[in-house]
Structures are given as C-alpha cells and as structure tokens.
Amino acid sequence: MPERGPSVQRPIVAPATGTPSDRSLLSHALAGIVDAVHGHSGAVYLLAPGEPVLVMTVMAGLPRAFAAPWERVALGSPIPVADAVREHRTVWVSGEEEMSSRYPRVAVVLPYPFALAALPVAVHGVMYGAVFVSWPGSHPPELSNGERELLTSACERLALGLEHAARAGRPVVPGAAPPVPDPVPPVPAAVEAARMVARLPYGMCALDLDGRVTYANAAAANLLGVTVESILRRQLWAALPWLDDPVYEDRYRAALISQQPTSFVALRPPRRWLSFRLYPSTSGLSVRITRAKSRTVPGRSHAEPDEEAARLVHISHILSLASALTEAVGVQDVIQLVADEILPALGGHAVVILGSEHGRLHVLGQRGYEDPSVVDRFEGMPLTAPTPGAHALVTGVPAFFESRRELERLYPARRATPDGLGAWAYLPLVASGRPVGTCVLGYTEARAFPAEERAQLTSLSGLIAQALERARLYDTKHRLAHGLQDALLPRRLPLLTGIEAAARYLPGTRGMEIGGDFYDLIPAGTGAAVVIGDVQGHNVTAAGLMGQVRTAVRAYTAVGQSPTEVVRSANRLLVDLESDLFVSCLYLHLDTAADRLVLARAGHPPPLLRGPDGRVQVLGLDGGPLLGVDAGATYPRTEVPFPPGSLLVLYTDGLIESRDTDLDEALSEIADRLAAAHARPLEDLADHLVHHVERTQERTDDVALMLLRHVNGHRRIG
C-alpha cells in the first residue's frame, strides 16, 4: 500500500527559469536509481516553471513513446507521479490489478503486468519534480524496506544536485522533447553464433528497445519477403506496411513492459500467415519467425501495403484522455477535465467550451483566461457571425490557426485579438450527428499543427462532444430532480408550543445526488405528529414516491388516525400502487401535555433518546416490515415517556452506514456525541451530528436527520 509522507507540507515550487541544460545530471541519476533497485525502466519529471504541470525530461529502459500520454502531467491528475508530488509521499502500485483499481487511466493504455513506484524529488522545502521506476510483473507485491530506502535517498541526492545547479546559475528545467536518437548500427555477432543462426530453418532477428532491427538472418528476410539490408536499423512495422497495425505493436509493448514472451500471427500479403514469437530482455528483443497455418480473422480485413494504420502511440493517448472524460458528470466537470488533462498534454494554455442554443453560441465555461471580458465576446454570438467559432460549428470542420497573422488574414474582423495568444484550434463538437458546441484551444506561441496532431485533436473533439452531451443531459435532470425534491421536503418546520426541532438533509454524492429520504413535522392536538422515512433508490422515481408517501401521511394524520393506523394505511397505499420500491418509515405522536411518545416503526433504524439526566438509550421498538412488502402486515404500538428536557434523534440509515464502519459501532458513536452535547443549541447539535458524514467525499446514500426536544414555552423551529 502507498506510504503516507510526513505531515509537514512543502510548497510546490518549480526551479528558477533558465535555459534547458544538458541533462547528464538527470540521465546519470536515473540510470543509477534504476540499476540500484534492479528496475526495468524509469523516468524523471520536472515541474514546469510557472505551471502546475510535470514534464517528462528523461526516460530510461523503455521507448519514450510508451509514455506519450504522460509527457506532460497536470498536478491534479490521478497519475502516480502527480500523486507523489501533490501528496509528498511514495506511491507504490504492486501490479496490474492494483493499477486498474487505483489508476484506471494508466491501466487502460498499459494493460500489462508491471509494478511501479513514484517518489517526489524535493529538498529544503522546494519541490523539483518526481521519479518513477517500474519492474516486470515478477516483482514481489510489496516494496522492500531496502528498495524504499534506496529510492528515497537517491531522490534526495537528485534534489540536492538540482538545487546546486540552480544556485550555480545553471538550473535544469524542462525543455523541448529530445530529438529522435541516431539510428543504432547493427550489433556485430560472433562468427560462430552468426553461422549457427544462419543455418536455422526459421527466421531470427533482434530488435533494440525502440523496435529497430539490429540483426536478421537470411531465413527471416526470406519469410518476410525482403532483403536483410532493407530492414536493418528500421522498425519492423515501419519497414513492412502489413505489420503497421496497433495490434502487433501492442505485443511488442507487452513483451517489453512485462518482460514475458509474447506472440502474434500476421498475414503477409497475399495469403501467407507468419507466426512471430518475441523474447524480451532489458536490452531488447529476440524474435523468432515461422510459417503459420492459414487462417481468417472474423470481422477483420487485411490492409494493403499502401494503407497506413494509426500509430499506437496516438491511440494510447486518445485512450488515456477518453478514460478521463468518462469520469465527468456535469458540464463543469467536462470543462475541468479538458483543462486539467487534455490541455497540459497538448501544450495548450487556455480553453473555452461554447454551447449552441437558439441559433447562438453561449459560454459554458473557460479555463486559462484571467480577464473574463476576453471570453465574454463569445456570449450570444449568432451562428451566422463571420467568426471561426461559429463557422467551425456550422460547417463541422475544425479550424487551425498557426499564428495571429493567419487568423487575422482569414477573419479580418478579428484584428487585434484581445486574448494575447499565438495559435488556436477551433474544434466543432458534434454528438450523434448533431452540433452541440465548439471547443477553442489557445496556445501562447505561434506553432504548427502537423497532420497527426490535427487528427488527434479532431478525434478528441468527438470524445469531448459526447461527454458534453451526457453532461448537459445530466445537469438538466439534476436541476429537475432537485427542484422536485425541494418542492417535496418542508421549506421550514412549524412553530409549536413545548417542542423545539431541527432538521438536516444531505444528498448522496453519487448519481443524481437525489434520494427518497423524507421527514415532516405536523401540528396535531396537544403536540405534533412526526414522520421520517427512506424510499429505496436515488432517482426521480424515488423522489416522486417519497412525495406520495409524505402527502398520504399528512392526510391520514389529518383524519385523526393513530400511529399504528397511519403506518398500516401507508403500507396498503404502496401495495396498491404496485411500486417496485419499498419504504422504511418511523411515525410518532409527541404529546407534550402527557409527556409521552407513541410510535410505530416499519423497518426503520431505531431512534435515540436522551433523557433529562443526560443518559442516552437506543429505543428498541417492535416493528413491522418495510412499507409495500405485505398488504396484511401489522405495526405494533410503542409508548415511551418523554418528559421536559428529553431529546429524540430520528435519522435515516445514511447517517450510520459506511463501508468501513460497523452499524453498532456507528450508532454507539452517535450516542456518545449526543451524551456529550449537554445543553448545546439544537441547530449546532444537528450540524455536529452530520459533520462526519458531510466530510465524506463519496457518500453512497442520502441522510435525513431530525431532532426533537421537549421544552417549556414557544421556540422557533429551524
């Protein structure tokens, strides 16, 4: 499990700005770290000056293309290196299963067995970046103490080196991506080994870590239908168009990352099937090539040699960002994810998401523009306006402007563009064949948009459009559901003689954030009728049924039914409605003249009673089944003394249910808080009792709470 760092919080500060230096310090440090812990690969990330972004600066052990989706990582991203920096701790991921559980965005792109450790690089209160090291899937499930100490001390030494370089006026900062390394010459083999391999009846070739051929025997060239010279120093999938398929390249990636043999079968046009078996090591791969039996692959046609398949690196990038977009719920979530995940990965500076409604553009949100007036110019813009945003949406064709001059040449009305940026991409957002908006990406400097990047941005615009369409539908339903629930719950509780009351409602944090929990306080005779309940489910249907039950309870109370009769009548109503949802309920009459409670319970959690002496007890009431289960069910009557100074706590199960807590323990904890509250004001006590639930980030159930205190005189009900 990940180790929590010290409680002292160090500021996240990037090194001083300087020219990108030669990265020998980082390269030597990384090589030493990977070797010391017998790792397989690793990388060093540095914080970008002035940006909350980590930039991969050096990588070892695997081709840099494998980590393309994470060349630039926003600090808020759920990625191991970002967590290590943000939380100042070592992050340990033991294998494929834990990676899928904790970091699904990484697992969807690299679904292979490997372990990973990520550590912050910081010293003297300055955060410089992070390091990660990976091991094949054969690594033990825990990071050993020795490995942990080696990694921690190595990262501290690296941070000291970066500090020293900065003080000497040579700060190491992220720079442009390194150029593609020079082709690696063929590795000369021993004469006897070469003769032995040449005599083998099957093909043998060697690949370096980047997939380039460093050696091939004549049998391999014959099976592949090429000469040895034509494939040396080239990647197989670049030299042979029929191998230019992400499926085959994925097997090469799987072998390198897992350090386990992999294989695949490919069709060499026109009808020859070949089997490839890959044997990896930390220095490269050996590949055995043999004939395979002829076969057909359902649903798959072979690409002609002049067709180009999309490169796997771009597909992996799209997969990573698509995975991020699936986590968006509302419109603002989509905008935040585009800003936090997509914008840093693409080197952008600002983003505006525009929606289309009634023939005009409307600003749904933006990130990166400090002056709101820059974005306000989009608001209410007609779709007929001669602007790139409207034109992209109407035509469905993305527009890329590599410089301010190009934008102002094509759209003269936009001269003196006020956003101060240097390049723009206007991406139409089209979902299910219907235009829903425009995504505007802005870049600080003029830049080129190569064909591959344009294709990637166009693909991303489709994913953003789908996410935005889902989010707008969710927001609409969310507003409708909450409007319905607000209308069904009491706006305020009535003012009654001898009774002080307070109520709280907290929606769940999942789904529609709406549920069927309800409560009500109804004047009745010399006191009040009180009901609290919980309809199964968290949707509009549950809220609608809750309203029906609450209205029915009020009607049964108005005609003078006893608690037992009210609950029995509500049960028959639900059976008659033939609803698929069940309801728990607790109903009572509070008689201030007789100082007593008369209660009936239908599958609802028991209330808590604090007496005038401060002692707290759980009222073990007899009860019947949930409402709506059995038309003939009975609900026994229970009478409990309720003298002045007594306090009754009614609640739904969301207050005491959680993944990590036993119900009895949770109820005991509430009772302890209640006992310690003494004469605390009721409103403060209500806040105190729901505080621990309110802090929970993932609340799977909604919570209703009602407090009733028997007092003398009039009190304002909160």
Secondary structure, DSSP 8 states (H G I E B T S, - for coil): ------S---------------THHHHHHHHHHHHHTT-SEEEEEEE-TTSSEEEEEEEESS-GGGGGGGSEEETTSSSHHHHHHHHTS-EEE-SHHHHHHH-HHHHHH--S-EEEEEEEEEETTEEEEEEEEEEETTS-SS--HHHHHHHHHHHHHHHHHHHHHHHTT------S--------------HHHHHHHHH-SSEEEEE-TTSBEEEE-HHHHHHHTS-HHHHBTSBHHHH-GGG--HHHHHHHHHHHHH-S-EEEEEEETTTEEEEEEEEEETTEEEEEEEE------TT-----TT-----HHHHHHHHHHHHHHTT--SHHHHHHHIIIIIHHHTT--EEEEEEEETTEEEEEEEES-SSHHHHHTTTTEETTSSSHHHHHHHH---EEESSHHHHHHH-GGG-S-TT--SEEEEEEEEETTEEEEEEEEEESS-----HHHHHHHHHHHHHHHHHHHHHHHHHHHHHHHHHHHHHHS-SS---BEEEEEEEEEE--SSTTS--EEEEEEEEETTEEEEEEEEESSSSHHHHHHHHHHHHHHHHHHHTT--HHHHHHHHHHHHHHHT-S--EEEEEEEEETTTTEEEEEEES----EEE-TTS-EEE-----B--BTS-TT-----EEEE--TT-EEEEE-GGGT-BTTB-HHHHHHHHHHHHHHHTT--HHHHHHHHHHHHHT-S---S-EEEEEEEEEEEE----
